[in-house]
Amino acid sequence: MGVGWLHSVSEEDSESALREVADAYQRLIDFLPEAVLLHVDGNVVHANSAAAELFGAKDEADLFGRSVLSFVAEDYLDLVRERITRTGDGRQVSEIVEEQLLRLDGTRFPAAVTSAPAYFQGQNACQVVIRDLSQSHQVRQELDHERKIHQRIIQTSVAALIRVNADGRICFANRLAKLTLGDGRQDILGFSILDDMWRFEDRDGNALTPDKTAFAKTLKKGLPVHGSVLAITPPWGQRRLVQVNGSALRREDGEIEEVVFAIEDITEYDNTARRLRLAASVFDATSEGIMVTDADSRVLSINDAFTRITGYELDEIRGKSPGFLTSGRHDKHFYADMWQCLQEEGCWSGEIWNRRKNGQVFPEWQTINAVKDDLGRITNYVAVFSDITQIKESQEEIEFLANHDPLTGLPNRNLLVDRVNQQIQLARREKAEFALIVLDLDHFKYINDSLGHSVGDELLDATAHRLKATVRDMDTVARLGGDEFVILLSTPTDLAVVQRIAPRLINAFDQPFKCSGRELHITPSCGIAFWPKDSEDARGLIQNADAAMYQAKRRGRNQYAFYTGEMTDEAMQRVQLENALRVALREGQLRQYYQPQVDAESGLLSGVEALARWEHPDFGIIPPSVFVPLAEETDLIILLGEWALRQACKQMKSWLEQGYKLQRVAVNVAGVQLEQMTFADSLLDILDESGLPPEYLEIEITEGWAMDNLESITPVLTRLRGLGIEVAIDDFGTGYSSLSRLKQLPVDTLKVDRSFVMNIPDDPSDMAVANAVIALAQIMGKKVTAEGVETAEQEDFLVKHRCDRLQGFRYGKALSVEELEALMHQQEEKPQT
């Protein structure tokens, strides 16, 4: 109906109506909870009671005449001035803004303010409505504080927390989740927990597809999960074993909105549990007895081994002191020292005698450890012990073995030296002399190499018995090692006695020995030294008798020799030669020569055999027959063998680069080299170092040694052949190879020994052997190289019987590098027919 109705009434009635409207508007403003101010040109002309209460005025009139700017905080003055300008001229109503206002006492408070143009007594005015935000701000601050606390709790949670949406995509992850599901740096937000980039496994390591995990169970079916264990391996991190708890958050329509998962990394816990289970398993399974007590030495637990050793069950001794084990063999001082050691050092170890349940006293080796807590207080004692009854019973046997040879039962070097020293003391008192004989078996190595160590051991044992039966009961027969024996003739012993005993020792070997069904013939060489004439101490006496024994060998073996001063000079020369060989290897004094090998069919040079030569700056040329056996008797054979392989491979590589058409270089390898566990790897390193392809190298091993060590060398030779290295059996025919063992040996070539070639064509037996070896090799698919070829007749015979390779003086002696290159150059220039 509007205000037009006022025109239908009288002016007096109109004024009355307006006053009623004004009064109603005033009452409405007074009852409003918001503060209302009316100002003209910025000065308050009207206010309601809520405004007086808000600004802390006595009443509404207390606010009249005040500038509205006096209620505004300084940092908001410009904003309010601009708003007054916009609303004061009646142009527009301002939006609701949040400001900081001032009460009459100067305190600040937040408020929501809106302004609208108005009229007051015919003038443009501005009406301001103010709502106090102090309480809402406090609530908001409290909520914000709670939110920060919750965020801090979430971020510092001991569990990895993630929120995923209904599609499985991660929309929130705390710091621990980023570590558990990644590497801590990779942002995992936006990735789906059901993506196959996560590798899932069950606890036992079996692969799981994402749809079979606990995550899928909650996401797809809305089912909560509690304590589900699985392994997860993210693309950026390590495999972790985790325990998953999850719950779905649903919308009002029941559809899943989000899922919250708590993922606890139990990798270390699981590892610890495994270690504890392992420790428990070890505790129960160990062969040592274990007893655990509390700090007051009351039994808490024992293992099965404790019961097995002592006879006591846990129920019988739980809570008791270990005193029930006391044997009575130790006095109180023994136990006092034990406890003092435990208190001061925290552990004690030693031999102790205890008593079993059946009353039997037994020895044990026991270790007791004190277990302490973080404050250093003893909480437990752990005793671990082993029954050493058998060890005690074996001590006499151990002492026997320490002083006796385990094979023959004879005194060893330790006991021999002790008895010689006793003999020296006795001879000094009686002013007498005595003799010592060193006896060595001639060519014993051949028996070992051809028949095997087991037969060799039988022969050594039989020799020991025969020697003891030959000498007097008062004399001592000892074994120094290998095939070397010592006979200590008791005091007094003069030259006449020795001249009766020494021939008897030699003659004792006239009868063959029966070993493994074979009759073996062997001879001894003996060296004799007298005390005090030849030496006044045990070591010197044995050493000089040994020198005399070597003199007997040089004279032809199967005899005895007395020590003379000149023998010491020979021994010194041997030591000097050994030292010189060490220097030669270190300083490069050795040279390598090469003997040609020719192809039997074409007659052309096809390979070479590397042979070491030594020219000493002082001693002159030293033949291989001298320094190679010396190297084999010492550790120098390893160094010599490595040097030979390295030089040969390096030289062969150089010849190939120069265009010479050699097919192989053969290098002799000693048995002791092949016995080295690192031989194959060392050889491959040498090939890598030189750059020589493996197929150009051939290694040669002796027949006897190969047959005797078939089982141990087969894997090594198989590995080398697999890489292309050829293997040859040297001196074939001189050993005792059986066809069955030869068939097992992984070799490529058989080298017929020169002893079967040198008498061709005069000796039908040698011709038959050579022919048989060639035929055997052809049947077994192996090549044959004949050594020692010197004549045309030998060559014709071998070529006729289809021998593959020929080697000997007919084609050249061992040549230097320069001489061999000249020969190869000459062969290349010679026209082929």
Summary of the structure (lengths in Angstrom):
residues: 833
radius of gyration: 53.3
end to end distance: 140.0
largest distance: 179.8
contacts: 2488
relative contact order: 0.03
helix: 45%
strand: 27%
